[in-house]
Amino acid sequence: MLTKLMAAAVFAAASTFVVAESNAAFAANDSSLTTDHWLASDVYQASVYDPNQNKIGSVDDLVISKDGSVSKAVIGVGGFLGVGQKDVAIPFTELKVASNNDKSWLVLNMTKDQLKAAPAFDKASEKAPAQ
């Protein structure tokens, strides 16, 4: 009985996730995306959309330069639940914000196919050399 209840709860949670992900415009009303200073919590793991509001990936990491500025966003594209996903680094300044009806979301002026065709992000090449 407990197993059936757990399976039902997992199914309900997964169904809610699919419905939430199918909405093109995401974001909490309390998002900092429409302000001059963004919170990392509003950017990290946020969905990224093309200009036509099609989801093209999500922000999986941020590359921070020695001067403290965010230089790149690592966008995970393709795959399902992390399997078969490709990470692509894009200049952080290419991420823009779109908003409508008190909701805001990240927009990248690329298609999912363009992201998939971009060179894969090499995490090892971004690490600082050992001292």
C-alpha positions as CSV (number, residue, x, y, z in Angstrom):
1,M,0.0,0.0,0.0
2,L,2.8,2.4,0.9
3,T,4.6,1.6,-2.3
4,K,1.4,2.5,-4.3
5,L,1.1,5.8,-2.4
6,M,4.7,6.7,-3.1
7,A,4.4,5.8,-6.7
8,A,1.2,8.0,-7.0
9,A,3.1,10.9,-5.3
10,V,6.0,10.6,-7.7
11,F,3.7,10.5,-10.6
12,A,1.8,13.5,-9.4
13,A,5.0,15.5,-8.8
14,A,6.3,14.5,-12.3
15,S,3.0,15.5,-13.9
16,T,3.2,18.9,-12.1
17,F,6.8,19.3,-13.3
18,V,5.8,18.6,-16.9
19,V,2.9,21.1,-16.8
20,A,5.1,23.8,-15.2
21,E,7.9,23.2,-17.8
22,S,5.5,23.5,-20.7
23,N,4.6,27.1,-19.8
24,A,6.9,29.3,-21.9
25,A,7.0,32.2,-19.4
26,F,8.5,31.1,-16.1
27,A,9.7,32.8,-13.0
28,A,8.5,33.8,-9.6
29,N,6.9,37.1,-9.0
30,D,9.7,37.9,-6.5
31,S,12.4,37.4,-9.1
32,S,15.2,39.9,-9.3
33,L,15.5,39.6,-13.1
34,T,13.8,42.9,-13.8
35,T,16.1,44.8,-11.5
36,D,19.6,46.3,-12.2
37,H,21.2,43.6,-10.0
38,W,20.3,39.9,-10.4
39,L,20.4,37.3,-7.6
40,A,22.3,34.1,-8.4
41,S,19.3,32.2,-7.2
42,D,17.2,33.7,-10.0
43,V,19.7,32.7,-12.6
44,Y,21.2,29.4,-11.5
45,Q,19.0,26.5,-12.7
46,A,16.7,28.9,-14.5
47,S,15.2,27.9,-17.8
48,V,16.4,29.7,-20.9
49,Y,14.1,30.4,-23.9
50,D,14.6,31.5,-27.5
51,P,12.9,34.7,-28.7
52,N,9.8,32.6,-29.7
53,Q,9.4,31.5,-26.0
54,N,10.6,27.9,-26.7
55,K,12.6,26.4,-23.9
56,I,16.2,25.8,-25.2
57,G,18.0,24.8,-22.0
58,S,18.8,25.8,-18.5
59,V,21.6,27.6,-16.7
60,D,23.7,24.9,-15.1
61,D,26.7,26.9,-14.0
62,L,28.2,30.4,-14.0
63,V,31.9,31.2,-14.8
64,I,33.1,34.0,-12.6
65,S,36.2,35.9,-13.6
66,K,39.0,36.8,-11.2
67,D,37.6,40.4,-11.0
68,G,34.4,39.0,-9.6
69,S,32.2,39.5,-12.7
70,V,30.2,36.7,-14.2
71,S,31.8,36.1,-17.6
72,K,29.9,33.1,-18.9
73,A,26.7,31.2,-18.4
74,V,26.9,27.4,-18.9
75,I,23.7,26.3,-20.6
76,G,22.6,22.7,-20.5
77,V,20.9,21.7,-23.8
78,G,19.3,18.5,-24.9
79,G,19.0,15.3,-23.0
80,F,16.5,14.2,-20.5
81,L,17.1,14.4,-16.7
82,G,20.8,15.1,-17.4
83,V,21.3,12.1,-19.7
84,G,22.6,13.1,-23.1
85,Q,22.8,16.7,-22.1
86,K,25.5,19.0,-23.6
87,D,26.9,22.0,-21.7
88,V,27.6,25.1,-23.8
89,A,29.2,28.3,-22.4
90,I,27.9,31.6,-23.8
91,P,28.9,35.1,-22.8
92,F,26.8,36.0,-19.8
93,T,25.9,39.4,-21.4
94,E,24.0,37.5,-24.1
95,L,21.3,36.5,-21.6
96,K,18.4,39.0,-21.7
97,V,15.3,39.3,-19.7
98,A,11.7,39.2,-21.1
99,S,8.7,40.0,-18.9
100,N,5.0,40.0,-19.2
101,N,2.2,40.1,-16.5
102,D,4.6,40.3,-13.6
103,K,6.6,37.3,-14.8
104,S,10.1,37.4,-16.1
105,W,12.3,34.8,-17.9
106,L,15.7,34.5,-19.5
107,V,16.0,34.8,-23.3
108,L,19.0,33.9,-25.5
109,N,19.0,34.9,-29.1
110,M,19.7,31.4,-30.3
111,T,17.7,28.3,-31.2
112,K,18.1,24.9,-29.5
113,D,19.7,23.6,-32.6
114,Q,22.3,26.4,-32.6
115,L,23.1,25.7,-29.0
116,K,23.5,21.9,-29.7
117,A,25.9,22.8,-32.6
118,A,28.0,25.0,-30.4
119,P,31.3,23.7,-29.0
120,A,30.9,21.8,-25.7
121,F,31.9,23.5,-22.5
122,D,35.2,22.1,-21.1
123,K,35.1,22.6,-17.4
124,A,38.7,21.7,-17.0
125,S,39.9,24.5,-19.2
126,E,38.0,27.1,-17.1
127,K,39.7,26.1,-13.8
128,A,42.5,28.3,-12.4
129,P,45.9,26.7,-12.6
130,A,47.2,25.1,-9.3
131,Q,49.4,27.4,-7.2
